[in-house]
Amino acid sequence: MPNLVVLTEQLLAPVPGGTGRYTRELARALAATAPAGWTVTGVVGRHADVEAARIPGVLGPRVLPLPRRALVAAWERGVPLWPGGDAVHAPTPLAPPRGRVVVTVHDTVPWTHPETLTPRGAAWHRKVIERAAARASALVVPTRAVADELRSFVSLRAPVHVVGNGVTDLGEAVPVDVPERYVLAVGTIEPRKGLVDLSRACAEIGVPLVVVGPQGWGGVDLRAPHVRLLGRLSDARLAYVLRRASVLAAPSLAEGFGLPLVEAMAAGVPVVHSDAPALVEVAGGAGVAFPRGSVPGLVAALRSVLFDEALSGLLVADGRQRAEAFTWENAARAVWAIHQAGGR
C-alpha cells in the first residue's frame, strides 16, 4: 500500500506559529482526501513527548532516530536519512536532501526582510530553500507573490506550484474576557508582524488592541494599558475572540499568505492589512490596505472600518465570499495531484 510521509516536526517546535497550523491542517486534509490505496504517516525527530504531533486520520507519528538539531545537521550535510514512504511532503523547508520530496516554501522573508529574523535563522532558511529549489521534486508556495519573488532570488530547477492555504473550522466558541469593541491581531509576536505600529495606531484612535499569539523572538514589547495580550489560545477560545472583533488587523511587513486574514473573513470580521504583496493577493480587494510601516496610513485604514458602518458591512460580505476560495480540502487535492504527477 503506497504511503505519503508528512514531516510534522514543526508541531513540536517551541513556537509552531502559522507553519504549525499549516502542517497540522494540511496533513489532516491529505489523510481525508487520500487517493484509493494510499495512507498518510506523520514523521518527527526524536523528542521526549511526541503527542503534540498526533493528528486525527494520520498514522504515527513515527519517530526518526535523531533529535531535531541533529536531524537538521544531518540533512544539511547530505546524509541520506530517508524518513520512509513512497513520497514525502515537507510542510516547511526542513526536508531530506534527496529523494521524491515536495517542499512547501511559505515566504521569501529570508531575502526580502532578513532583519526581521535572527541572522542564523535567515541564513539557515536561505540555505535549505536553495537546496530544495535545486533538488526537490517540486516546490509548493501559497501565493503567486511568493512564486514571483522566489524566482528573483533563487535558481529554480524544481517546478513551482501555487497552492493556497485553507480556512480552519474552529468549532464551537468558548467565552474569553475581551473588551466590548476591539482591534484584533493574531500571530507570533515578533518584528515582522508590525505589531508595535498597530499598538501605536490603536492608542491614537482610542480603541483596545487584543493580541492572540505567543511571544516570539526580537524582544517586541507590547505592554500598554490599551493592549490585552492573550498568548496562545485553543481553537474554541480563538473562535470567540475572532468572531467578536470589530476588525482584524494584519500590519505585517512581509507575509507568504496570512492565515488570520482569511479566517477573519470567513468569520464575518472586516480586515485591514498592509500592502505586502501576498496579503493584497489573498485579500483580493475584500480588505482595506495601507502602506507598510505607515502608522498614519494604518490609523486611517482602521478609522475607515471602525467608524463607517456601510463600509464595514460591505467588507464583511466581500470577505465571506473571498474566504470561500480557500479550503484545506482544495489545498490537499492540489498537493496530491503534484505528488501523483511526480512533482511535475
C-alpha positions in Angstrom: 0.0 0.0 0.0 1.6 3.3 -1.1 2.4 5.8 1.7 2.8 9.5 1.8 5.1 10.7 4.6 4.4 14.2 6.0 7.2 15.7 8.1 5.3 17.0 11.1 8.3 18.2 13.1 7.1 21.8 13.2 4.3 20.8 15.5 6.9 20.1 18.2 8.7 23.5 17.8 8.8 25.8 20.8 6.7 28.3 18.8 4.9 26.4 16.0 3.4 29.6 14.6 1.5 29.7 11.3 3.6 27.0 9.8 2.5 24.7 12.6 -1.1 25.4 11.8 -0.4 24.8 8.1 1.4 21.5 8.9 -1.5 20.2 11.0 -4.3 21.2 8.8 -2.7 20.1 5.5 -1.7 16.7 6.9 -5.3 16.2 8.2 -6.7 17.1 4.8 -4.2 14.9 3.0 -5.3 12.0 5.0 -9.0 12.8 4.4 -8.6 13.1 0.6 -6.0 10.3 0.1 -6.4 8.5 -3.3 -7.6 4.9 -3.1 -5.0 2.7 -1.5 -2.8 5.5 -0.1 -2.0 6.1 3.5 -0.5 9.2 5.2 2.0 8.9 8.0 3.4 11.7 10.2 7.2 11.7 11.0 9.1 13.7 13.6 12.6 13.8 15.0 13.3 12.2 18.4 11.5 14.0 21.2 10.7 13.1 24.8 7.0 13.6 24.1 5.5 13.5 20.6 1.8 13.7 21.5 1.6 17.3 20.1 2.4 15.8 16.6 -0.5 13.4 16.7 -3.1 14.2 14.0 -6.5 12.6 13.5 -6.6 10.4 10.4 -2.8 10.5 10.1 -0.8 7.4 11.0 2.0 7.8 13.6 3.8 9.9 14.4 6.8 7.7 13.5 10.0 8.9 15.2 13.3 9.2 13.4 16.5 8.2 15.3 17.8 11.8 15.6 16.6 14.8 17.6 15.7 17.9 15.7 19.0 19.7 15.9 21.0 16.5 14.8 18.4 15.9 12.1 18.9 19.4 10.7 22.7 18.9 10.8 22.5 15.5 9.1 20.3 16.7 6.2 22.4 19.9 5.8 25.4 17.6 5.2 23.6 15.5 2.7 23.3 12.4 5.0 20.6 10.2 3.2 18.5 9.6 6.3 15.3 8.8 4.5 12.1 9.2 6.5 10.4 6.3 4.6 7.3 6.3 2.4 6.8 6.3 -1.3 6.7 10.1 -1.3 7.5 12.8 1.2 5.8 16.1 1.8 7.8 18.7 3.8 5.4 21.4 5.0 8.4 23.6 5.9 11.9 23.8 4.3 13.2 21.2 6.7 13.4 18.3 4.3 15.7 15.3 3.4 18.4 16.3 0.9 17.3 14.0 -1.9 14.5 11.6 -3.0 10.9 12.1 -4.1 10.2 15.1 -1.9 7.8 18.0 -2.4 8.7 21.0 -0.2 6.4 23.9 0.9 8.2 27.3 0.9 6.0 29.8 2.8 7.7 33.1 2.0 10.8 34.9 0.9 11.4 36.8 4.1 15.0 35.5 4.4 15.8 37.6 1.3 13.3 40.5 1.4 13.3 41.2 5.2 16.2 39.3 6.7 16.4 41.9 9.5 13.1 40.5 10.9 14.7 37.2 11.5 17.7 36.2 13.6 20.9 36.2 11.4 21.2 32.5 12.0 17.6 31.9 11.1 17.8 33.9 7.9 21.0 32.2 6.8 19.6 28.7 7.5 16.3 29.3 5.6 18.2 30.7 2.6 20.4 27.6 2.5 17.6 25.0 2.8 15.3 26.7 0.4 18.1 27.0 -2.2 18.8 23.3 -1.7 15.1 22.4 -2.1 14.9 24.6 -5.2 17.8 22.5 -6.7 16.9 19.0 -5.5 13.3 18.6 -4.6 10.8 17.1 -7.0 8.6 20.2 -6.7 8.1 23.3 -4.5 4.7 24.4 -3.2 4.2 28.1 -2.4 1.0 29.7 -1.0 0.7 32.7 -3.4 1.8 34.0 -6.8 3.6 36.8 -5.0 5.9 34.2 -3.3 6.4 32.4 -6.5 7.5 35.6 -8.3 9.7 36.7 -5.5 11.3 33.3 -5.2 12.3 33.3 -8.9 14.1 36.6 -8.4 16.3 35.2 -5.5 16.8 31.5 -6.2 17.9 29.4 -9.2 14.8 27.1 -9.6 15.3 23.7 -11.0 12.3 22.3 -9.3 8.8 23.2 -10.7 6.9 25.7 -8.5 3.2 25.2 -7.8 0.9 27.8 -6.2 -1.4 26.2 -3.7 -3.3 28.5 -1.3 -3.9 27.7 2.3 -7.3 27.0 3.8 -9.7 28.2 6.5 -9.8 26.2 9.6 -13.1 25.3 11.2 -12.6 26.5 14.7 -15.7 24.8 16.1 -17.8 26.0 19.0 -16.7 29.0 20.8 -15.6 29.1 24.5 -16.0 32.6 26.2 -13.0 34.8 26.8 -12.9 38.0 28.7 -12.4 40.7 26.0 -13.5 44.3 25.6 -16.8 45.1 24.0 -15.1 46.7 21.0 -11.5 46.0 19.9 -9.0 45.6 17.1 -7.6 42.0 16.9 -4.2 40.8 15.8 -3.4 37.1 15.5 0.2 35.8 15.2 3.5 35.3 16.9 4.8 38.5 18.5 8.0 39.2 16.5 9.4 42.1 14.5 8.0 41.2 11.1 4.3 41.4 12.2 4.2 45.2 12.6 2.5 45.0 16.0 4.3 47.9 17.6 2.9 50.2 14.8 -0.5 48.6 15.4 -0.3 49.3 19.1 0.5 53.0 18.4 -2.3 53.3 15.9 -4.9 51.8 18.4 -3.7 54.2 21.1 -4.1 57.2 18.8 -7.7 56.1 17.8 -8.5 55.2 21.4 -9.6 51.6 20.8 -8.3 48.5 22.6 -6.0 46.1 20.9 -6.3 42.4 21.6 -3.3 40.2 20.5 -3.6 36.4 20.2 -0.3 34.5 19.9 2.9 33.6 21.7 5.8 35.8 22.4 8.4 35.2 19.8 11.9 36.5 19.3 13.1 40.1 19.0 12.0 41.5 22.3 8.9 43.1 21.0 7.2 44.7 24.0 3.5 45.4 23.5 2.7 46.0 27.2 0.4 49.1 27.4 -2.9 50.0 29.2 -4.9 49.7 25.9 -3.3 46.3 24.9 -4.5 42.9 26.1 -2.1 40.0 25.4 -3.9 36.7 25.4 -1.0 34.4 24.4 -1.8 31.1 22.8 -5.5 30.1 22.7 -7.3 26.9 22.0 -9.3 26.9 18.7 -12.5 27.3 20.8 -11.3 30.4 22.6 -9.8 31.8 19.4 -13.2 31.4 17.8 -14.8 33.5 20.5 -12.2 36.3 20.3 -12.2 36.3 16.5 -15.9 36.4 16.0 -16.4 39.3 18.3 -13.6 41.5 16.9 -14.5 44.9 15.4 -11.7 44.5 12.8 -8.8 42.1 12.2 -5.5 44.0 11.5 -2.7 42.4 9.6 0.1 45.1 9.5 2.9 42.7 8.6 6.0 43.9 6.8 6.0 40.6 4.8 3.9 37.5 4.6 3.7 34.5 2.4 -0.1 34.1 2.8 -1.7 35.4 6.0 -3.9 32.8 7.5 -5.6 35.1 10.1 -6.8 37.3 7.3 -8.9 34.6 5.6 -10.0 33.1 8.9 -11.3 36.6 9.9 -13.1 37.0 6.6 -14.7 33.6 7.0 -15.9 34.6 10.4 -17.5 37.8 9.1 -14.9 40.2 10.5 -13.7 43.1 8.3 -10.0 43.2 7.6 -7.3 45.9 7.5 -4.0 44.8 6.0 -0.6 46.1 4.9 0.2 46.4 1.2 2.6 43.3 1.5 2.1 41.7 -1.9 0.8 38.3 -0.6 -1.7 40.0 1.7 -3.0 42.1 -1.2 -3.3 38.9 -3.3 -5.1 36.9 -0.7 -7.5 39.7 0.3 -8.5 40.1 -3.3 -9.9 43.6 -2.7 -12.0 42.4 0.2 -10.0 44.3 2.8 -8.6 47.9 3.4 -4.9 48.1 2.5 -2.4 50.7 3.8 1.3 51.3 3.1 3.6 49.0 5.1 5.3 50.8 8.0 3.0 53.8 7.9 1.3 54.5 11.2 -0.8 57.3 9.8 -1.9 55.0 6.9 -2.8 52.3 9.5 -4.7 54.8 11.6 -6.7 56.0 8.5 -7.5 52.4 7.5 -8.7 51.4 10.9 -10.8 54.6 11.3 -12.5 53.9 7.9 -13.6 50.5 9.1 -14.4 51.2 12.7 -16.5 54.4 12.1 -18.1 53.6 8.7 -20.8 51.0 9.1 -21.6 50.9 5.4 -18.0 50.2 4.5 -17.7 47.6 7.3 -20.8 45.8 6.1 -19.5 45.7 2.5 -16.2 44.3 3.7 -17.9 41.6 5.7 -19.9 40.5 2.7 -17.0 40.6 0.3 -14.8 38.9 2.8 -17.1 36.0 3.3 -17.2 35.4 -0.4 -13.5 35.7 -0.8 -12.8 33.2 2.0 -14.9 30.6 0.2 -12.0 30.2 -2.3 -9.7 28.9 0.5 -10.3 25.4 1.9 -7.8 22.8 3.2 -9.6 20.2 1.1 -8.8 22.1 -2.1 -5.2 22.6 -0.9 -4.8 18.8 -0.1 -6.2 17.8 -3.5 -3.8 20.1 -5.3 -0.9 18.7 -3.3 -1.9 15.1 -4.0 -2.0 16.0 -7.8 1.6 17.2 -7.5 2.8 14.1 -5.8 0.9 11.8 -8.2 2.4 13.6 -11.1 5.9 13.1 -9.7 6.3 16.8 -8.9 5.8 18.0 -12.5 
